[in-house]
Amino acid sequence: MKTSCLIALLFCACLVCACSDDKPSSDSSGSKCSGKSDDKPARDVDKPDPPDRRDGDENDWPREDDKPEGEHPVRPDNDEPADTPGAERGFKASNQAESDSLDGKEFNSGATYNGGDKLKITQLGFSFAVPSGSICGMPVGSSAIQLRDEGKDMLALLFARTGVTEAEARDMIGNEFDLGAGTDASKMIPVGQISKDGDHLLRRFESTTLVGYAEVLLGKNATVGILTVGVSADADFLKSYRAKVIGGVKFATPGGEKDRVKYQNDLKGKVVKVFKYNSGGGGYGGTSWSSETNMHWHLGSDGHYLYYYQHTGSSSFDSPDATGGHAADTNNNHEGTWSLELTLTGSVLVLRDSKGVIHTQVLGLKDGRLYVDGDEATVGPSDKVR
């Protein structure tokens, strides 16, 4: 495949695919999008489409008595919370100034913008300019803003989130990611170490035929990053393009901060539960199987969280020749600090565990019900944290 055709394919893939949080990837993060994902089985193929991500009023949170029939509590071995300080969020050491307001047009998903346009995302508190000769857009369903110079075989992904610490910014560009075309050329591998220059973090990526240059700019409240991808012959142009976009970023106090704090306060002292059950069988040999998954997020008012995960699966068969079965139980618990943050596509629950691993869950509200990573959840008082 010619490189120019590959770039076009990757650009189309980035327009139609999305990761579940804020990492520069088109694979759905949880691919290691904003942090590591939890060890859980693949989601059920018959699960309904994730809900639209939108805000609701204070009465929109689900009630504990809405829990699905058959839900079972998870009983951890150790109920004692660790002595963990409140959640650190943002990069208060940033030298990036924040203004009271932003200049430019309000960015809208689905619209197309041209070179010279200055765009602002008031909700997250930043603005940027589209380089001359470029087009820019973010179709509904994407997780990053895409830019492309019309005279080059290249693409750029712009991503942003509130409350990013330096450790989280490093995690954003710290792992392999896939642009989504399903080829070796689309799998970008980090090369060398992350370099730091003031509030900027930079890293190079490579695939079998492409190179990429990532840069993250740490603001006090919002953080903005970009990844430029193209052929190695255009390396200087890709680095220049990256610097041009990041150099035009301006910050202001996030317009969504009041709502962010409100919904975060709504979750304090609560437990968010997801319960999933699936079963099947009746085929040849009398085979049957079932599985249960419990996920509990206990969110403390002091910024401390406890997460309990339990997956139980069993199968059996009964035929004239043999009878037998199998059962398995998997647990994956962790604890640390938490906060509710804003991305280009909605709200996420960010967990920073005691081992330094960052976990990100996408939150959604639909018809007064909360969804976590597309799974319907219930919310009620926690018996583990205050």
C-alpha positions as CSV (number, residue, x, y, z in Angstrom):
1,M,0.0,0.0,0.0
2,K,1.3,3.4,-0.9
3,T,2.1,5.7,2.0
4,S,-0.2,8.4,0.8
5,C,-3.1,5.9,0.7
6,L,-2.2,4.7,4.2
7,I,-2.3,8.2,5.6
8,A,-5.7,8.7,4.0
9,L,-6.9,5.4,5.5
10,L,-5.6,6.4,9.0
11,F,-7.2,9.8,8.8
12,C,-10.5,8.2,7.9
13,A,-10.1,5.7,10.8
14,C,-9.5,8.5,13.2
15,L,-12.6,10.3,12.0
16,V,-14.9,7.4,12.7
17,C,-13.2,5.7,15.7
18,A,-12.9,6.9,19.2
19,C,-11.1,5.9,22.5
20,S,-13.1,6.0,25.6
21,D,-11.1,8.8,27.2
22,D,-8.5,11.4,26.4
23,K,-5.5,9.6,24.9
24,P,-4.4,10.2,21.3
25,S,-5.8,6.9,20.0
26,S,-8.7,5.8,17.9
27,D,-9.0,2.5,19.5
28,S,-11.7,2.1,22.0
29,S,-9.1,3.4,26.1
30,G,-9.9,2.3,27.7
31,S,-6.8,0.8,24.5
32,K,-4.7,2.3,27.2
33,C,-6.3,5.6,26.6
34,S,-6.0,7.8,29.6
35,G,-4.2,5.3,31.8
36,K,-4.3,1.5,32.3
37,S,-7.6,-0.2,32.0
38,D,-8.8,-2.7,34.6
39,D,-8.4,-6.4,34.1
40,K,-11.9,-7.4,33.1
41,P,-13.4,-9.8,30.5
42,A,-14.5,-8.6,27.1
43,R,-17.9,-6.9,27.2
44,D,-20.9,-8.8,26.1
45,V,-21.5,-8.6,22.4
46,D,-25.2,-8.0,22.9
47,K,-24.8,-5.0,25.2
48,P,-26.8,-1.9,24.0
49,D,-25.0,1.0,22.5
50,P,-23.4,3.4,25.1
51,P,-25.6,6.3,26.0
52,D,-25.1,9.9,24.8
53,R,-22.7,11.7,27.1
54,R,-24.5,14.7,28.5
55,D,-25.0,16.5,31.8
56,G,-28.2,16.3,33.9
57,D,-29.6,18.0,36.9
58,E,-29.1,17.1,40.5
59,N,-32.0,14.6,40.4
60,D,-30.6,12.7,37.5
61,W,-28.4,10.4,39.6
62,P,-29.9,6.8,39.9
63,R,-31.1,5.6,43.2
64,E,-29.8,2.7,45.1
65,D,-33.2,1.0,44.9
66,D,-32.9,1.0,41.1
67,K,-30.3,-1.9,41.3
68,P,-31.0,-4.8,38.9
69,E,-32.6,-7.9,40.3
70,G,-30.1,-10.5,41.3
71,E,-27.3,-8.1,42.2
72,H,-24.9,-9.5,44.8
73,P,-22.6,-7.5,47.0
74,V,-18.8,-7.9,46.7
75,R,-17.2,-8.8,50.0
76,P,-13.5,-7.8,50.0
77,D,-11.0,-9.5,52.3
78,N,-9.9,-6.2,53.7
79,D,-12.5,-3.6,54.4
80,E,-10.1,-1.1,56.0
81,P,-9.3,2.0,53.9
82,A,-5.7,3.0,53.5
83,D,-4.5,6.3,54.9
84,T,-4.4,8.2,51.6
85,P,-4.3,12.0,51.1
86,G,-7.0,13.8,49.1
87,A,-6.8,13.6,45.3
88,E,-4.1,15.6,43.7
89,R,-5.3,17.1,40.4
90,G,-4.0,19.5,37.8
91,F,-0.6,21.0,37.5
92,K,-0.4,24.0,39.9
93,A,3.2,24.6,39.1
94,S,2.3,25.4,35.5
95,N,3.6,28.7,34.1
96,Q,0.8,28.9,31.6
97,A,-1.4,32.0,32.3
98,E,-5.1,31.7,32.6
99,S,-7.3,34.6,31.3
100,D,-10.8,35.4,32.3
101,S,-12.1,34.6,28.8
102,L,-11.1,33.1,25.5
103,D,-11.1,34.5,21.9
104,G,-12.4,32.7,18.9
105,K,-15.3,30.7,17.7
106,E,-16.8,28.1,20.0
107,F,-15.8,24.7,18.7
108,N,-18.6,22.4,17.7
109,S,-18.4,18.6,17.0
110,G,-19.4,17.8,13.4
111,A,-18.4,21.1,12.0
112,T,-15.4,21.7,9.7
113,Y,-13.0,24.5,10.2
114,N,-10.3,26.0,7.9
115,G,-6.8,27.4,8.3
116,G,-6.7,30.6,10.2
117,D,-9.7,29.9,12.3
118,K,-9.3,30.5,16.0
119,L,-11.3,28.0,18.1
120,K,-12.2,27.8,21.8
121,I,-13.5,25.1,24.0
122,T,-15.0,27.1,26.8
123,Q,-16.0,24.0,28.8
124,L,-12.4,22.9,29.2
125,G,-10.9,26.4,29.2
126,F,-8.5,26.5,26.2
127,S,-8.3,27.8,22.6
128,F,-6.1,27.1,19.6
129,A,-5.7,28.2,16.0
130,V,-6.0,26.0,12.9
131,P,-2.7,26.3,10.9
132,S,-2.8,27.9,7.5
133,G,-3.6,25.4,4.7
134,S,-5.3,22.9,7.1
135,I,-8.7,21.6,7.8
136,C,-10.0,20.7,11.2
137,G,-13.0,18.8,12.7
138,M,-14.3,16.3,15.2
139,P,-17.2,14.2,13.9
140,V,-19.6,12.9,16.5
141,G,-18.2,9.8,18.1
142,S,-14.6,10.8,17.9
143,S,-12.5,11.4,21.0
144,A,-10.0,13.9,19.6
145,I,-10.0,16.9,17.4
146,Q,-8.4,16.1,14.0
147,L,-6.3,18.4,11.9
148,R,-4.7,17.8,8.5
149,D,-2.5,19.9,6.3
150,E,-4.1,19.6,2.8
151,G,-0.7,19.7,1.1
152,K,0.9,16.8,3.1
153,D,0.2,13.2,3.8
154,M,-0.2,13.7,7.6
155,L,-2.7,13.9,10.4
156,A,-2.8,15.4,13.8
157,L,-4.9,14.5,16.8
158,L,-5.6,17.1,19.5
159,F,-6.8,15.9,22.9
160,A,-7.5,17.6,26.2
161,R,-8.7,17.0,29.8
162,T,-9.0,18.8,33.0
163,G,-7.2,17.9,36.2
164,V,-4.2,16.3,34.6
165,T,-1.1,15.8,36.8
166,E,2.4,15.4,35.4
167,A,2.2,11.7,36.0
168,E,-1.0,11.4,34.1
169,A,0.4,13.5,31.2
170,R,3.3,11.1,31.0
171,D,0.9,8.2,31.0
172,M,-1.0,9.8,28.1
173,I,2.1,9.5,25.8
174,G,3.7,6.6,27.7
175,N,2.4,3.6,25.9
176,E,1.9,2.0,22.4
177,F,-1.3,3.1,20.7
178,D,-3.2,2.1,17.6
179,L,-4.5,4.6,15.1
180,G,-7.3,2.1,14.3
181,A,-6.6,0.9,10.8
182,G,-5.8,-2.6,12.0
183,T,-2.3,-2.8,10.4
184,D,1.2,-2.8,11.7
185,A,1.7,0.6,10.2
186,S,-1.1,2.0,12.4
187,K,0.5,0.7,15.7
188,M,2.6,3.5,17.0
189,I,5.4,2.5,19.4
190,P,7.1,5.0,21.8
191,V,10.8,5.6,21.1
192,G,13.2,6.7,23.7
193,Q,12.3,8.6,26.8
194,I,9.8,11.4,27.4
195,S,11.6,14.8,27.5
196,K,10.4,17.7,29.6
197,D,10.8,21.4,28.7
198,G,9.1,23.5,31.3
199,D,5.4,22.8,31.1
200,H,5.9,20.7,27.9
201,L,6.3,16.9,27.6
202,L,7.5,15.5,24.3
203,R,7.9,12.1,22.8
204,R,8.6,10.4,19.5
205,F,6.7,7.4,18.1
206,E,7.3,5.0,15.2
207,S,5.5,2.3,13.3
208,T,6.7,0.2,10.4
209,T,6.2,3.1,8.0
210,L,5.2,6.1,10.0
211,V,6.6,8.5,12.6
212,G,4.7,10.4,15.2
213,Y,5.6,13.4,17.4
214,A,3.6,14.0,20.6
215,E,3.6,17.1,22.8
216,V,1.6,17.7,26.0
217,L,1.2,21.2,27.4
218,L,0.4,21.2,31.1
219,G,-1.9,24.0,32.3
220,K,-3.1,24.7,35.8
221,N,-6.5,23.3,35.2
222,A,-6.7,21.9,31.7
223,T,-4.0,20.1,29.7
224,V,-3.8,20.0,25.9
225,G,-1.8,17.5,23.8
226,I,-1.2,16.8,20.2
227,L,0.1,13.9,18.1
228,T,1.3,14.5,14.6
229,V,1.7,11.5,12.3
230,G,3.2,11.1,8.8
231,V,6.2,9.7,6.8
232,S,9.8,10.1,8.1
233,A,10.7,12.3,5.1
234,D,8.3,14.9,6.6
235,A,9.7,14.7,10.2
236,D,10.7,18.3,10.4
237,F,7.3,19.4,9.1
238,L,5.5,17.2,11.6
239,K,7.6,18.6,14.5
240,S,7.0,22.2,13.2
241,Y,3.2,21.6,12.9
242,R,3.1,20.2,16.4
243,A,4.9,23.2,17.8
244,K,2.7,25.6,15.8
245,V,-0.5,24.2,17.2
246,I,0.7,23.9,20.8
247,G,2.3,27.4,20.6
248,G,-1.2,28.8,19.8
249,V,-2.9,27.3,22.8
250,K,-4.3,29.8,25.4
251,F,-5.9,28.9,28.7
252,A,-8.7,30.3,30.8
253,T,-10.6,29.0,33.8
254,P,-12.7,26.0,32.6
255,G,-16.3,27.1,32.0
256,G,-17.5,23.6,33.1
257,E,-15.7,23.8,36.5
258,K,-18.8,24.6,38.6
259,D,-20.7,21.7,37.1
260,R,-17.7,19.4,37.5
261,V,-17.4,20.3,41.2
262,K,-21.2,19.8,41.6
263,Y,-21.3,16.4,40.1
264,Q,-18.1,15.3,41.9
265,N,-19.8,16.4,45.2
266,D,-22.9,14.4,44.3
267,L,-20.7,11.3,44.2
268,K,-18.9,11.8,47.5
269,G,-19.7,9.3,50.1
270,K,-21.4,7.1,47.5
271,V,-20.8,3.7,45.9
272,V,-21.3,3.3,42.2
273,K,-22.2,-0.3,41.2
274,V,-22.2,-2.2,37.9
275,F,-23.6,-5.7,37.8
276,K,-23.6,-7.9,34.7
277,Y,-25.0,-11.4,34.2
278,N,-24.8,-13.5,31.1
279,S,-25.6,-17.1,30.3
280,G,-26.1,-19.5,27.5
281,G,-26.3,-23.2,26.6
282,G,-28.7,-25.8,25.5
283,G,-26.5,-26.9,22.6
284,Y,-25.0,-30.2,21.7
285,G,-23.9,-32.2,24.7
286,G,-26.0,-30.2,27.2
287,T,-23.4,-27.6,27.6
288,S,-24.4,-24.5,29.6
289,W,-22.5,-21.5,31.0
290,S,-23.0,-18.4,33.1
291,S,-21.0,-15.4,34.3
292,E,-21.4,-12.7,36.9
293,T,-19.4,-9.5,37.1
294,N,-19.6,-7.0,40.0
295,M,-17.7,-3.7,39.9
296,H,-18.0,-1.4,42.9
297,W,-16.5,2.1,43.2
298,H,-16.6,3.5,46.8
299,L,-15.9,7.3,46.4
300,G,-14.8,9.0,49.7
301,S,-15.4,12.7,50.5
302,D,-11.7,13.0,51.3
303,G,-10.8,12.0,47.7
304,H,-10.0,8.4,48.6
305,Y,-11.6,5.5,46.8
306,L,-11.9,1.7,47.1
307,Y,-12.6,-0.3,44.0
308,Y,-13.8,-3.9,44.1
309,Y,-14.0,-6.2,41.1
310,Q,-15.2,-9.7,41.0
311,H,-15.9,-11.9,38.0
312,T,-17.3,-15.4,38.5
313,G,-17.8,-17.8,35.6
314,S,-18.9,-21.4,35.4
315,S,-19.7,-24.0,32.7
316,S,-21.0,-27.6,32.6
317,F,-21.7,-30.3,30.1
318,D,-23.7,-33.5,30.3
319,S,-23.6,-36.0,27.4
320,P,-23.8,-39.8,27.1
321,D,-20.1,-39.9,27.0
322,A,-19.0,-37.6,29.8
323,T,-20.2,-35.2,32.5
324,G,-18.2,-32.3,33.9
325,G,-17.9,-28.7,34.6
326,H,-15.6,-25.7,35.3
327,A,-15.7,-22.7,37.6
328,A,-13.4,-19.7,38.0
329,D,-13.4,-16.6,40.2
330,T,-11.3,-13.5,39.4
331,N,-10.7,-10.5,41.7
332,N,-9.0,-7.2,41.0
333,N,-9.2,-4.7,43.8
334,H,-7.3,-1.4,44.2
335,E,-7.5,1.9,46.0
336,G,-6.1,5.4,45.8
337,T,-7.5,8.9,45.1
338,W,-10.2,9.9,42.7
339,S,-11.7,12.9,40.9
340,L,-14.3,13.7,38.3
341,E,-12.8,15.3,35.2
342,L,-13.9,16.8,31.8
343,T,-12.7,15.7,28.4
344,L,-13.6,16.8,24.8
345,T,-16.5,14.2,24.8
346,G,-17.9,14.3,28.3
347,S,-17.0,13.4,31.9
348,V,-14.7,10.7,33.2
349,L,-14.0,9.2,36.6
350,V,-10.2,9.2,37.1
351,L,-8.7,6.8,39.6
352,R,-5.1,7.2,40.7
353,D,-4.2,4.0,42.5
354,S,-1.7,3.4,45.2
355,K,0.7,1.7,42.8
356,G,0.8,4.6,40.4
357,V,-1.5,3.2,37.8
358,I,-4.2,5.5,36.4
359,H,-7.6,4.1,35.6
360,T,-10.2,6.1,33.6
361,Q,-13.9,5.3,33.4
362,V,-16.2,7.1,31.0
363,L,-19.4,8.4,32.6
364,G,-22.7,9.1,30.9
365,L,-26.2,10.1,31.9
366,K,-29.3,9.0,30.0
367,D,-32.9,9.2,31.1
368,G,-31.8,9.9,34.7
369,R,-29.5,6.9,34.9
370,L,-25.8,6.8,35.2
371,Y,-23.6,4.7,32.9
372,V,-20.0,3.6,33.4
373,D,-18.1,2.7,30.3
374,G,-21.5,2.1,28.6
375,D,-22.8,-0.2,31.4
376,E,-25.8,0.9,33.5
377,A,-24.9,1.6,37.1
378,T,-26.6,2.3,40.4
379,V,-25.6,4.9,43.0
380,G,-26.2,4.7,46.7
381,P,-24.6,5.4,50.1
382,S,-21.3,3.7,50.6
383,D,-20.7,1.5,53.7
384,K,-16.9,1.6,53.2
385,V,-16.1,5.3,52.9
386,R,-17.6,8.6,54.1
